[in-house]
Amino acid sequence: MDKHFMERIVTAADLNDEPMPILPLIEIAGNTRVLIEHHCGVTQYGSCRICVRVRYGAVVISGSGLELTRMTGQQLIITGKIDGVQLERN
């Protein structure tokens, strides 16, 4: 689906506060859980650092005891002690 087409639909429907379905959505729950929707895969996995590829770069989660507790084609959940979440653009 064309990104510009989706942007026109969002604008026309006055949904500017809602994320577009093709863009990643990152939700942080306290310091123990990160949910990422619309990811493109995991590029680095360790108990202190997990890198997740997204459409425009990568999301890097750092902490301790990190685990990928759920992963589907659309979303993944990382749990553990989250110290930081960083967005790295291409």
PDB file of N, CA, C and O in Angstrom, chain B, residues numbered from 101:
ATOM      1  N   MET B 101       0.840  -1.165   0.000  1.00  0.00           N
ATOM      2  CA  MET B 101       0.000   0.000   0.000  1.00  0.00           C
ATOM      3  C   MET B 101       0.896   1.242   0.000  1.00  0.00           C
ATOM      4  O   MET B 101       1.890   1.294   0.723  1.00  0.00           O
ATOM      5  N   ASP B 102       0.547   2.221  -0.797  1.00  0.00           N
ATOM      6  CA  ASP B 102       1.325   3.446  -0.951  1.00  0.00           C
ATOM      7  C   ASP B 102       1.222   4.321   0.296  1.00  0.00           C
ATOM      8  O   ASP B 102       0.123   4.588   0.782  1.00  0.00           O
ATOM      9  N   LYS B 103       2.372   4.768   0.815  1.00  0.00           N
ATOM     10  CA  LYS B 103       2.414   5.594   2.028  1.00  0.00           C
ATOM     11  C   LYS B 103       1.644   6.894   1.832  1.00  0.00           C
ATOM     12  O   LYS B 103       0.916   7.319   2.729  1.00  0.00           O
ATOM     13  N   HIS B 104       1.792   7.528   0.679  1.00  0.00           N
ATOM     14  CA  HIS B 104       1.118   8.801   0.427  1.00  0.00           C
ATOM     15  C   HIS B 104      -0.402   8.614   0.376  1.00  0.00           C
ATOM     16  O   HIS B 104      -1.158   9.479   0.818  1.00  0.00           O
ATOM     17  N   PHE B 105      -0.838   7.477  -0.167  1.00  0.00           N
ATOM     18  CA  PHE B 105      -2.261   7.165  -0.192  1.00  0.00           C
ATOM     19  C   PHE B 105      -2.810   7.054   1.225  1.00  0.00           C
ATOM     20  O   PHE B 105      -3.875   7.591   1.533  1.00  0.00           O
ATOM     21  N   MET B 106      -2.066   6.346   2.093  1.00  0.00           N
ATOM     22  CA  MET B 106      -2.485   6.195   3.488  1.00  0.00           C
ATOM     23  C   MET B 106      -2.506   7.548   4.199  1.00  0.00           C
ATOM     24  O   MET B 106      -3.411   7.812   4.991  1.00  0.00           O
ATOM     25  N   GLU B 107      -1.532   8.399   3.930  1.00  0.00           N
ATOM     26  CA  GLU B 107      -1.508   9.731   4.546  1.00  0.00           C
ATOM     27  C   GLU B 107      -2.730  10.545   4.130  1.00  0.00           C
ATOM     28  O   GLU B 107      -3.309  11.259   4.949  1.00  0.00           O
ATOM     29  N   ARG B 108      -3.122  10.441   2.864  1.00  0.00           N
ATOM     30  CA  ARG B 108      -4.317  11.170   2.387  1.00  0.00           C
ATOM     31  C   ARG B 108      -5.581  10.651   3.077  1.00  0.00           C
ATOM     32  O   ARG B 108      -6.476  11.428   3.411  1.00  0.00           O
ATOM     33  N   ILE B 109      -5.647   9.335   3.286  1.00  0.00           N
ATOM     34  CA  ILE B 109      -6.817   8.767   3.968  1.00  0.00           C
ATOM     35  C   ILE B 109      -6.877   9.266   5.411  1.00  0.00           C
ATOM     36  O   ILE B 109      -7.942   9.659   5.886  1.00  0.00           O
ATOM     37  N   VAL B 110      -5.749   9.252   6.105  1.00  0.00           N
ATOM     38  CA  VAL B 110      -5.690   9.707   7.496  1.00  0.00           C
ATOM     39  C   VAL B 110      -6.097  11.169   7.586  1.00  0.00           C
ATOM     40  O   VAL B 110      -6.861  11.545   8.475  1.00  0.00           O
ATOM     41  N   THR B 111      -5.597  11.997   6.676  1.00  0.00           N
ATOM     42  CA  THR B 111      -5.933  13.422   6.671  1.00  0.00           C
ATOM     43  C   THR B 111      -7.414  13.625   6.369  1.00  0.00           C
ATOM     44  O   THR B 111      -8.081  14.406   7.047  1.00  0.00           O
ATOM     45  N   ALA B 112      -7.928  12.938   5.372  1.00  0.00           N
ATOM     46  CA  ALA B 112      -9.327  13.087   4.988  1.00  0.00           C
ATOM     47  C   ALA B 112     -10.276  12.626   6.091  1.00  0.00           C
ATOM     48  O   ALA B 112     -11.353  13.195   6.264  1.00  0.00           O
ATOM     49  N   ALA B 113      -9.883  11.611   6.826  1.00  0.00           N
ATOM     50  CA  ALA B 113     -10.730  11.083   7.899  1.00  0.00           C
ATOM     51  C   ALA B 113     -10.493  11.797   9.219  1.00  0.00           C
ATOM     52  O   ALA B 113     -11.098  11.449  10.233  1.00  0.00           O
ATOM     53  N   ASP B 114      -9.614  12.796   9.212  1.00  0.00           N
ATOM     54  CA  ASP B 114      -9.269  13.557  10.413  1.00  0.00           C
ATOM     55  C   ASP B 114      -8.789  12.631  11.527  1.00  0.00           C
ATOM     56  O   ASP B 114      -9.252  12.715  12.664  1.00  0.00           O
ATOM     57  N   LEU B 115      -7.849  11.743  11.179  1.00  0.00           N
ATOM     58  CA  LEU B 115      -7.277  10.796  12.129  1.00  0.00           C
ATOM     59  C   LEU B 115      -5.814  11.113  12.420  1.00  0.00           C
ATOM     60  O   LEU B 115      -5.030  10.202  12.687  1.00  0.00           O
ATOM     61  N   ASN B 116      -5.438  12.369  12.372  1.00  0.00           N
ATOM     62  CA  ASN B 116      -4.039  12.750  12.516  1.00  0.00           C
ATOM     63  C   ASN B 116      -3.431  12.339  13.846  1.00  0.00           C
ATOM     64  O   ASN B 116      -2.210  12.206  13.931  1.00  0.00           O
ATOM     65  N   ASP B 117      -4.225  12.133  14.886  1.00  0.00           N
ATOM     66  CA  ASP B 117      -3.684  11.708  16.174  1.00  0.00           C
ATOM     67  C   ASP B 117      -3.449  10.211  16.243  1.00  0.00           C
ATOM     68  O   ASP B 117      -2.811   9.734  17.182  1.00  0.00           O
ATOM     69  N   GLU B 118      -3.943   9.464  15.282  1.00  0.00           N
ATOM     70  CA  GLU B 118      -3.791   8.018  15.260  1.00  0.00           C
ATOM     71  C   GLU B 118      -2.606   7.637  14.393  1.00  0.00           C
ATOM     72  O   GLU B 118      -2.395   8.250  13.346  1.00  0.00           O
ATOM     73  N   PRO B 119      -1.817   6.630  14.801  1.00  0.00           N
ATOM     74  CA  PRO B 119      -0.702   6.200  13.960  1.00  0.00           C
ATOM     75  C   PRO B 119      -1.194   5.545  12.680  1.00  0.00           C
ATOM     76  O   PRO B 119      -2.221   4.865  12.678  1.00  0.00           O
ATOM     77  N   MET B 120      -0.458   5.750  11.589  1.00  0.00           N
ATOM     78  CA  MET B 120      -0.821   5.115  10.325  1.00  0.00           C
ATOM     79  C   MET B 120      -0.518   3.626  10.429  1.00  0.00           C
ATOM     80  O   MET B 120       0.457   3.242  11.074  1.00  0.00           O
ATOM     81  N   PRO B 121      -1.329   2.789   9.810  1.00  0.00           N
ATOM     82  CA  PRO B 121      -1.152   1.340   9.939  1.00  0.00           C
ATOM     83  C   PRO B 121       0.167   0.814   9.405  1.00  0.00           C
ATOM     84  O   PRO B 121       0.569  -0.287   9.781  1.00  0.00           O
ATOM     85  N   ILE B 122       0.857   1.547   8.548  1.00  0.00           N
ATOM     86  CA  ILE B 122       2.119   1.049   7.993  1.00  0.00           C
ATOM     87  C   ILE B 122       3.321   1.483   8.823  1.00  0.00           C
ATOM     88  O   ILE B 122       4.427   0.994   8.595  1.00  0.00           O
ATOM     89  N   LEU B 123       3.133   2.379   9.769  1.00  0.00           N
ATOM     90  CA  LEU B 123       4.238   2.863  10.587  1.00  0.00           C
ATOM     91  C   LEU B 123       4.348   2.063  11.873  1.00  0.00           C
ATOM     92  O   LEU B 123       3.340   1.593  12.400  1.00  0.00           O
ATOM     93  N   PRO B 124       5.574   1.903  12.387  1.00  0.00           N
ATOM     94  CA  PRO B 124       5.734   1.173  13.637  1.00  0.00           C
ATOM     95  C   PRO B 124       5.106   1.923  14.809  1.00  0.00           C
ATOM     96  O   PRO B 124       5.097   3.153  14.851  1.00  0.00           O
ATOM     97  N   LEU B 125       4.594   1.165  15.736  1.00  0.00           N
ATOM     98  CA  LEU B 125       4.029   1.710  16.965  1.00  0.00           C
ATOM     99  C   LEU B 125       4.823   1.101  18.114  1.00  0.00           C
ATOM    100  O   LEU B 125       4.920  -0.120  18.237  1.00  0.00           O
ATOM    101  N   ILE B 126       5.391   1.968  18.957  1.00  0.00           N
ATOM    102  CA  ILE B 126       6.214   1.510  20.070  1.00  0.00           C
ATOM    103  C   ILE B 126       5.536   1.924  21.363  1.00  0.00           C
ATOM    104  O   ILE B 126       5.276   3.106  21.589  1.00  0.00           O
ATOM    105  N   GLU B 127       5.251   0.946  22.206  1.00  0.00           N
ATOM    106  CA  GLU B 127       4.570   1.203  23.473  1.00  0.00           C
ATOM    107  C   GLU B 127       5.472   0.719  24.606  1.00  0.00           C
ATOM    108  O   GLU B 127       5.918  -0.429  24.618  1.00  0.00           O
ATOM    109  N   ILE B 128       5.732   1.614  25.555  1.00  0.00           N
ATOM    110  CA  ILE B 128       6.580   1.278  26.699  1.00  0.00           C
ATOM    111  C   ILE B 128       5.695   1.232  27.935  1.00  0.00           C
ATOM    112  O   ILE B 128       5.011   2.205  28.252  1.00  0.00           O
ATOM    113  N   ALA B 129       5.707   0.102  28.632  1.00  0.00           N
ATOM    114  CA  ALA B 129       4.907  -0.061  29.843  1.00  0.00           C
ATOM    115  C   ALA B 129       5.858  -0.102  31.038  1.00  0.00           C
ATOM    116  O   ALA B 129       6.501  -1.119  31.299  1.00  0.00           O
ATOM    117  N   GLY B 130       5.938   1.002  31.749  1.00  0.00           N
ATOM    118  CA  GLY B 130       6.837   1.078  32.898  1.00  0.00           C
ATOM    119  C   GLY B 130       8.274   0.873  32.465  1.00  0.00           C
ATOM    120  O   GLY B 130       8.696   1.378  31.424  1.00  0.00           O
ATOM    121  N   ASN B 131       9.024   0.134  33.263  1.00  0.00           N
ATOM    122  CA  ASN B 131      10.410  -0.162  32.882  1.00  0.00           C
ATOM    123  C   ASN B 131      10.621  -1.668  32.707  1.00  0.00           C
ATOM    124  O   ASN B 131      11.734  -2.172  32.860  1.00  0.00           O
ATOM    125  N   THR B 132       9.525  -2.382  32.380  1.00  0.00           N
ATOM    126  CA  THR B 132       9.639  -3.837  32.271  1.00  0.00           C
ATOM    127  C   THR B 132       9.117  -4.418  30.957  1.00  0.00           C
ATOM    128  O   THR B 132       9.250  -5.622  30.738  1.00  0.00           O
ATOM    129  N   ARG B 133       8.527  -3.606  30.076  1.00  0.00           N
ATOM    130  CA  ARG B 133       7.919  -4.176  28.873  1.00  0.00           C
ATOM    131  C   ARG B 133       7.912  -3.169  27.734  1.00  0.00           C
ATOM    132  O   ARG B 133       7.587  -1.998  27.930  1.00  0.00           O
ATOM    133  N   VAL B 134       8.277  -3.636  26.530  1.00  0.00           N
ATOM    134  CA  VAL B 134       8.194  -2.817  25.314  1.00  0.00           C
ATOM    135  C   VAL B 134       7.453  -3.635  24.263  1.00  0.00           C
ATOM    136  O   VAL B 134       7.781  -4.796  24.021  1.00  0.00           O
ATOM    137  N   LEU B 135       6.455  -3.021  23.645  1.00  0.00           N
ATOM    138  CA  LEU B 135       5.703  -3.630  22.553  1.00  0.00           C
ATOM    139  C   LEU B 135       6.033  -2.848  21.288  1.00  0.00           C
ATOM    140  O   LEU B 135       5.968  -1.618  21.279  1.00  0.00           O
ATOM    141  N   ILE B 136       6.385  -3.553  20.225  1.00  0.00           N
ATOM    142  CA  ILE B 136       6.646  -2.909  18.941  1.00  0.00           C
ATOM    143  C   ILE B 136       5.755  -3.577  17.907  1.00  0.00           C
ATOM    144  O   ILE B 136       5.828  -4.790  17.707  1.00  0.00           O
ATOM    145  N   GLU B 137       4.915  -2.788  17.249  1.00  0.00           N
ATOM    146  CA  GLU B 137       4.049  -3.291  16.187  1.00  0.00           C
ATOM    147  C   GLU B 137       4.596  -2.842  14.841  1.00  0.00           C
ATOM    148  O   GLU B 137       5.223  -1.787  14.740  1.00  0.00           O
ATOM    149  N   HIS B 138       4.362  -3.630  13.823  1.00  0.00           N
ATOM    150  CA  HIS B 138       4.799  -3.352  12.448  1.00  0.00           C
ATOM    151  C   HIS B 138       6.319  -3.321  12.350  1.00  0.00           C
ATOM    152  O   HIS B 138       6.879  -2.410  11.740  1.00  0.00           O
ATOM    153  N   HIS B 139       6.990  -4.299  12.940  1.00  0.00           N
ATOM    154  CA  HIS B 139       8.444  -4.405  12.897  1.00  0.00           C
ATOM    155  C   HIS B 139       8.876  -5.130  11.627  1.00  0.00           C
ATOM    156  O   HIS B 139       8.050  -5.690  10.906  1.00  0.00           O
ATOM    157  N   CYS B 140      10.171  -5.112  11.367  1.00  0.00           N
ATOM    158  CA  CYS B 140      10.752  -5.792  10.196  1.00  0.00           C
ATOM    159  C   CYS B 140      11.770  -6.852  10.600  1.00  0.00           C
ATOM    160  O   CYS B 140      12.571  -7.285   9.772  1.00  0.00           O
ATOM    161  N   GLY B 141      11.748  -7.273  11.863  1.00  0.00           N
ATOM    162  CA  GLY B 141      12.639  -8.330  12.312  1.00  0.00           C
ATOM    163  C   GLY B 141      13.641  -7.870  13.349  1.00  0.00           C
ATOM    164  O   GLY B 141      13.859  -6.674  13.545  1.00  0.00           O
ATOM    165  N   VAL B 142      14.248  -8.845  14.012  1.00  0.00           N
ATOM    166  CA  VAL B 142      15.243  -8.592  15.046  1.00  0.00           C
ATOM    167  C   VAL B 142      16.623  -8.729  14.405  1.00  0.00           C
ATOM    168  O   VAL B 142      16.898  -9.720  13.729  1.00  0.00           O
ATOM    169  N   THR B 143      17.494  -7.732  14.618  1.00  0.00           N
ATOM    170  CA  THR B 143      18.831  -7.773  14.030  1.00  0.00           C
ATOM    171  C   THR B 143      19.919  -8.079  15.056  1.00  0.00           C
ATOM    172  O   THR B 143      21.009  -8.519  14.692  1.00  0.00           O
ATOM    173  N   GLN B 144      19.629  -7.849  16.329  1.00  0.00           N
ATOM    174  CA  GLN B 144      20.583  -8.160  17.394  1.00  0.00           C
ATOM    175  C   GLN B 144      19.786  -8.595  18.611  1.00  0.00           C
ATOM    176  O   GLN B 144      18.778  -7.982  18.961  1.00  0.00           O
ATOM    177  N   TYR B 145      20.253  -9.673  19.260  1.00  0.00           N
ATOM    178  CA  TYR B 145      19.523 -10.203  20.405  1.00  0.00           C
ATOM    179  C   TYR B 145      20.497 -10.611  21.495  1.00  0.00           C
ATOM    180  O   TYR B 145      21.371 -11.451  21.282  1.00  0.00           O
ATOM    181  N   GLY B 146      20.337 -10.012  22.658  1.00  0.00           N
ATOM    182  CA  GLY B 146      21.137 -10.369  23.820  1.00  0.00           C
ATOM    183  C   GLY B 146      20.402  -9.941  25.075  1.00  0.00           C
ATOM    184  O   GLY B 146      19.411  -9.215  24.994  1.00  0.00           O
ATOM    185  N   SER B 147      20.868 -10.374  26.220  1.00  0.00           N
ATOM    186  CA  SER B 147      20.165 -10.062  27.469  1.00  0.00           C
ATOM    187  C   SER B 147      20.307  -8.596  27.882  1.00  0.00           C
ATOM    188  O   SER B 147      19.575  -8.121  28.750  1.00  0.00           O
ATOM    189  N   CYS B 148      21.253  -7.875  27.256  1.00  0.00           N
ATOM    190  CA  CYS B 148      21.462  -6.456  27.587  1.00  0.00           C
ATOM    191  C   CYS B 148      21.061  -5.511  26.467  1.00  0.00           C
ATOM    192  O   CYS B 148      20.935  -4.306  26.687  1.00  0.00           O
ATOM    193  N   ARG B 149      20.857  -6.046  25.259  1.00  0.00           N
ATOM    194  CA  ARG B 149      20.552  -5.179  24.111  1.00  0.00           C
ATOM    195  C   ARG B 149      19.806  -5.977  23.049  1.00  0.00           C
ATOM    196  O   ARG B 149      20.218  -7.074  22.671  1.00  0.00           O
ATOM    197  N   ILE B 150      18.700  -5.407  22.577  1.00  0.00           N
ATOM    198  CA  ILE B 150      17.942  -6.005  21.481  1.00  0.00           C
ATOM    199  C   ILE B 150      17.679  -4.912  20.459  1.00  0.00           C
ATOM    200  O   ILE B 150      17.182  -3.839  20.801  1.00  0.00           O
ATOM    201  N   CYS B 151      18.018  -5.188  19.189  1.00  0.00           N
ATOM    202  CA  CYS B 151      17.776  -4.241  18.100  1.00  0.00           C
ATOM    203  C   CYS B 151      16.675  -4.799  17.205  1.00  0.00           C
ATOM    204  O   CYS B 151      16.708  -5.960  16.797  1.00  0.00           O
ATOM    205  N   VAL B 152      15.710  -3.953  16.914  1.00  0.00           N
ATOM    206  CA  VAL B 152      14.565  -4.347  16.089  1.00  0.00           C
ATOM    207  C   VAL B 152      14.518  -3.411  14.890  1.00  0.00           C
ATOM    208  O   VAL B 152      14.484  -2.190  15.043  1.00  0.00           O
ATOM    209  N   ARG B 153      14.514  -3.992  13.701  1.00  0.00           N
ATOM    210  CA  ARG B 153      14.430  -3.190  12.485  1.00  0.00           C
ATOM    211  C   ARG B 153      12.996  -2.713  12.295  1.00  0.00           C
ATOM    212  O   ARG B 153      12.050  -3.481  12.468  1.00  0.00           O
ATOM    213  N   VAL B 154      12.840  -1.436  11.938  1.00  0.00           N
ATOM    214  CA  VAL B 154      11.542  -0.860  11.593  1.00  0.00           C
ATOM    215  C   VAL B 154      11.669  -0.190  10.236  1.00  0.00           C
ATOM    216  O   VAL B 154      12.766  -0.099   9.685  1.00  0.00           O
ATOM    217  N   ARG B 155      10.583   0.266   9.709  1.00  0.00           N
ATOM    218  CA  ARG B 155      10.525   0.795   8.344  1.00  0.00           C
ATOM    219  C   ARG B 155      11.577   1.867   8.061  1.00  0.00           C
ATOM    220  O   ARG B 155      12.113   1.912   6.953  1.00  0.00           O
ATOM    221  N   TYR B 156      11.881   2.715   9.011  1.00  0.00           N
ATOM    222  CA  TYR B 156      12.766   3.856   8.769  1.00  0.00           C
ATOM    223  C   TYR B 156      14.052   3.802   9.587  1.00  0.00           C
ATOM    224  O   TYR B 156      14.725   4.822   9.737  1.00  0.00           O
ATOM    225  N   GLY B 157      14.403   2.643  10.115  1.00  0.00           N
ATOM    226  CA  GLY B 157      15.634   2.533  10.898  1.00  0.00           C
ATOM    227  C   GLY B 157      15.587   1.362  11.848  1.00  0.00           C
ATOM    228  O   GLY B 157      15.268   0.238  11.461  1.00  0.00           O
ATOM    229  N   ALA B 158      15.915   1.644  13.122  1.00  0.00           N
ATOM    230  CA  ALA B 158      15.938   0.585  14.127  1.00  0.00           C
ATOM    231  C   ALA B 158      15.535   1.141  15.484  1.00  0.00           C
ATOM    232  O   ALA B 158      15.732   2.320  15.778  1.00  0.00           O
ATOM    233  N   VAL B 159      14.966   0.265  16.301  1.00  0.00           N
ATOM    234  CA  VAL B 159      14.664   0.578  17.689  1.00  0.00           C
ATOM    235  C   VAL B 159      15.617  -0.280  18.519  1.00  0.00           C
ATOM    236  O   VAL B 159      15.666  -1.500  18.361  1.00  0.00           O
ATOM    237  N   VAL B 160      16.369   0.368  19.402  1.00  0.00           N
ATOM    238  CA  VAL B 160      17.349  -0.331  20.231  1.00  0.00           C
ATOM    239  C   VAL B 160      16.877  -0.270  21.678  1.00  0.00           C
ATOM    240  O   VAL B 160      16.715   0.810  22.245  1.00  0.00           O
ATOM    241  N   ILE B 161      16.658  -1.437  22.264  1.00  0.00           N
ATOM    242  CA  ILE B 161      16.233  -1.536  23.658  1.00  0.00           C
ATOM    243  C   ILE B 161      17.447  -1.999  24.459  1.00  0.00           C
ATOM    244  O   ILE B 161      18.074  -3.003  24.122  1.00  0.00           O
ATOM    245  N   SER B 162      17.776  -1.259  25.529  1.00  0.00           N
ATOM    246  CA  SER B 162      18.904  -1.649  26.374  1.00  0.00           C
ATOM    247  C   SER B 162      18.414  -1.840  27.798  1.00  0.00           C
ATOM    248  O   SER B 162      17.445  -1.214  28.230  1.00  0.00           O
ATOM    249  N   GLY B 163      19.094  -2.708  28.511  1.00  0.00           N
ATOM    250  CA  GLY B 163      18.707  -2.987  29.886  1.00  0.00           C
ATOM    251  C   GLY B 163      19.404  -4.242  30.380  1.00  0.00           C
ATOM    252  O   GLY B 163      20.541  -4.522  30.000  1.00  0.00           O
ATOM    253  N   SER B 164      18.714  -4.997  31.231  1.00  0.00           N
ATOM    254  CA  SER B 164      19.269  -6.259  31.732  1.00  0.00           C
ATOM    255  C   SER B 164      18.151  -7.293  31.806  1.00  0.00           C
ATOM    256  O   SER B 164      16.985  -6.962  32.021  1.00  0.00           O
ATOM    257  N   GLY B 165      18.530  -8.529  31.626  1.00  0.00           N
ATOM    258  CA  GLY B 165      17.551  -9.609  31.648  1.00  0.00           C
ATOM    259  C   GLY B 165      16.519  -9.504  30.540  1.00  0.00           C
ATOM    260  O   GLY B 165      15.386  -9.955  30.703  1.00  0.00           O
ATOM    261  N   LEU B 166      16.904  -8.908  29.401  1.00  0.00           N
ATOM    262  CA  LEU B 166      15.953  -8.717  28.307  1.00  0.00           C
ATOM    263  C   LEU B 166      15.641 -10.045  27.629  1.00  0.00           C
ATOM    264  O   LEU B 166      16.525 -10.868  27.391  1.00  0.00           O
ATOM    265  N   GLU B 167      14.364 -10.230  27.326  1.00  0.00           N
ATOM    266  CA  GLU B 167      13.898 -11.433  26.633  1.00  0.00           C
ATOM    267  C   GLU B 167      12.851 -11.043  25.614  1.00  0.00           C
ATOM    268  O   GLU B 167      12.037 -10.149  25.849  1.00  0.00           O
ATOM    269  N   LEU B 168      12.877 -11.709  24.500  1.00  0.00           N
ATOM    270  CA  LEU B 168      11.840 -11.574  23.490  1.00  0.00           C
ATOM    271  C   LEU B 168      10.766 -12.585  23.866  1.00  0.00           C
ATOM    272  O   LEU B 168      10.900 -13.777  23.586  1.00  0.00           O
ATOM    273  N   THR B 169       9.697 -12.106  24.502  1.00  0.00           N
ATOM    274  CA  THR B 169       8.707 -13.040  25.040  1.00  0.00           C
ATOM    275  C   THR B 169       7.603 -13.383  24.054  1.00  0.00           C
ATOM    276  O   THR B 169       6.905 -14.383  24.222  1.00  0.00           O
ATOM    277  N   ARG B 170       7.442 -12.557  23.023  1.00  0.00           N
ATOM    278  CA  ARG B 170       6.431 -12.858  22.009  1.00  0.00           C
ATOM    279  C   ARG B 170       6.846 -12.209  20.707  1.00  0.00           C
ATOM    280  O   ARG B 170       7.281 -11.058  20.689  1.00  0.00           O
ATOM    281  N   MET B 171       6.711 -12.951  19.608  1.00  0.00           N
ATOM    282  CA  MET B 171       7.013 -12.385  18.303  1.00  0.00           C
ATOM    283  C   MET B 171       6.108 -12.997  17.260  1.00  0.00           C
ATOM    284  O   MET B 171       6.066 -14.215  17.086  1.00  0.00           O
ATOM    285  N   THR B 172       5.386 -12.138  16.569  1.00  0.00           N
ATOM    286  CA  THR B 172       4.580 -12.548  15.422  1.00  0.00           C
ATOM    287  C   THR B 172       5.032 -11.691  14.238  1.00  0.00           C
ATOM    288  O   THR B 172       5.930 -10.862  14.383  1.00  0.00           O
ATOM    289  N   GLY B 173       4.439 -11.877  13.112  1.00  0.00           N
ATOM    290  CA  GLY B 173       4.768 -11.076  11.942  1.00  0.00           C
ATOM    291  C   GLY B 173       4.428  -9.610  12.119  1.00  0.00           C
ATOM    292  O   GLY B 173       4.992  -8.760  11.431  1.00  0.00           O
ATOM    293  N   GLN B 174       3.519  -9.298  13.026  1.00  0.00           N
ATOM    294  CA  GLN B 174       3.077  -7.920  13.220  1.00  0.00           C
ATOM    295  C   GLN B 174       3.617  -7.264  14.485  1.00  0.00           C
ATOM    296  O   GLN B 174       3.827  -6.051  14.506  1.00  0.00           O
ATOM    297  N   GLN B 175       3.845  -8.041  15.536  1.00  0.00           N
ATOM    298  CA  GLN B 175       4.263  -7.417  16.792  1.00  0.00           C
ATOM    299  C   GLN B 175       5.246  -8.289  17.553  1.00  0.00           C
ATOM    300  O   GLN B 175       5.324  -9.504  17.368  1.00  0.00           O
ATOM    301  N   LEU B 176       5.994  -7.612  18.418  1.00  0.00           N
ATOM    302  CA  LEU B 176       6.857  -8.335  19.333  1.00  0.00           C
ATOM    303  C   LEU B 176       6.838  -7.648  20.688  1.00  0.00           C
ATOM    304  O   LEU B 176       6.594  -6.446  20.801  1.00  0.00           O
ATOM    305  N   ILE B 177       7.103  -8.452  21.716  1.00  0.00           N
ATOM    306  CA  ILE B 177       7.111  -7.952  23.086  1.00  0.00           C
ATOM    307  C   ILE B 177       8.450  -8.324  23.709  1.00  0.00           C
ATOM    308  O   ILE B 177       8.884  -9.475  23.662  1.00  0.00           O
ATOM    309  N   ILE B 178       9.090  -7.317  24.291  1.00  0.00           N
ATOM    310  CA  ILE B 178      10.360  -7.497  24.984  1.00  0.00           C
ATOM    311  C   ILE B 178      10.123  -7.188  26.449  1.00  0.00           C
ATOM    312  O   ILE B 178       9.540  -6.158  26.789  1.00  0.00           O
ATOM    313  N   THR B 179      10.582  -8.096  27.330  1.00  0.00           N
ATOM    314  CA  THR B 179      10.441  -7.880  28.771  1.00  0.00           C
ATOM    315  C   THR B 179      11.814  -7.935  29.428  1.00  0.00           C
ATOM    316  O   THR B 179      12.783  -8.422  28.844  1.00  0.00           O
ATOM    317  N   GLY B 180      11.874  -7.438  30.626  1.00  0.00           N
ATOM    318  CA  GLY B 180      13.109  -7.387  31.394  1.00  0.00           C
ATOM    319  C   GLY B 180      13.202  -6.024  32.066  1.00  0.00           C
ATOM    320  O   GLY B 180      12.210  -5.298  32.134  1.00  0.00           O
ATOM    321  N   LYS B 181      14.372  -5.674  32.557  1.00  0.00           N
ATOM    322  CA  LYS B 181      14.578  -4.351  33.145  1.00  0.00           C
ATOM    323  C   LYS B 181      15.019  -3.417  32.023  1.00  0.00           C
ATOM    324  O   LYS B 181      16.155  -3.492  31.555  1.00  0.00           O
ATOM    325  N   ILE B 182      14.114  -2.537  31.594  1.00  0.00           N
ATOM    326  CA  ILE B 182      14.367  -1.635  30.472  1.00  0.00           C
ATOM    327  C   ILE B 182      15.046  -0.373  30.992  1.00  0.00           C
ATOM    328  O   ILE B 182      14.486   0.346  31.820  1.00  0.00           O
ATOM    329  N   ASP B 183      16.258  -0.108  30.501  1.00  0.00           N
ATOM    330  CA  ASP B 183      16.976   1.116  30.862  1.00  0.00           C
ATOM    331  C   ASP B 183      16.822   2.199  29.802  1.00  0.00           C
ATOM    332  O   ASP B 183      16.873   3.387  30.120  1.00  0.00           O
ATOM    333  N   GLY B 184      16.633   1.801  28.543  1.00  0.00           N
ATOM    334  CA  GLY B 184      16.511   2.798  27.491  1.00  0.00           C
ATOM    335  C   GLY B 184      15.908   2.229  26.227  1.00  0.00           C
ATOM    336  O   GLY B 184      16.046   1.044  25.923  1.00  0.00           O
ATOM    337  N   VAL B 185      15.233   3.108  25.494  1.00  0.00           N
ATOM    338  CA  VAL B 185      14.682   2.774  24.177  1.00  0.00           C
ATOM    339  C   VAL B 185      15.125   3.899  23.258  1.00  0.00           C
ATOM    340  O   VAL B 185      14.817   5.067  23.497  1.00  0.00           O
ATOM    341  N   GLN B 186      15.845   3.542  22.212  1.00  0.00           N
ATOM    342  CA  GLN B 186      16.406   4.551  21.331  1.00  0.00           C
ATOM    343  C   GLN B 186      15.977   4.272  19.891  1.00  0.00           C
ATOM    344  O   GLN B 186      15.937   3.123  19.451  1.00  0.00           O
ATOM    345  N   LEU B 187      15.658   5.346  19.169  1.00  0.00           N
ATOM    346  CA  LEU B 187      15.314   5.246  17.753  1.00  0.00           C
ATOM    347  C   LEU B 187      16.513   5.671  16.939  1.00  0.00           C
ATOM    348  O   LEU B 187      17.033   6.773  17.115  1.00  0.00           O
ATOM    349  N   GLU B 188      16.954   4.801  16.048  1.00  0.00           N
ATOM    350  CA  GLU B 188      18.057   5.116  15.136  1.00  0.00           C
ATOM    351  C   GLU B 188      17.487   5.169  13.728  1.00  0.00           C
ATOM    352  O   GLU B 188      17.044   4.153  13.193  1.00  0.00           O
ATOM    353  N   ARG B 189      17.501   6.341  13.135  1.00  0.00           N
ATOM    354  CA  ARG B 189      16.975   6.506  11.766  1.00  0.00           C
ATOM    355  C   ARG B 189      18.024   6.130  10.740  1.00  0.00           C
ATOM    356  O   ARG B 189      19.224   6.257  10.984  1.00  0.00           O
ATOM    357  N   ASN B 190      17.559   5.662   9.582  1.00  0.00           N
ATOM    358  CA  ASN B 190      18.475   5.346   8.461  1.00  0.00           C
ATOM    359  C   ASN B 190      19.159   6.590   7.988  1.00  0.00           C
ATOM    360  O   ASN B 190      19.963   6.538   7.058  1.00  0.00           O
TER     361      ASN B 190
END
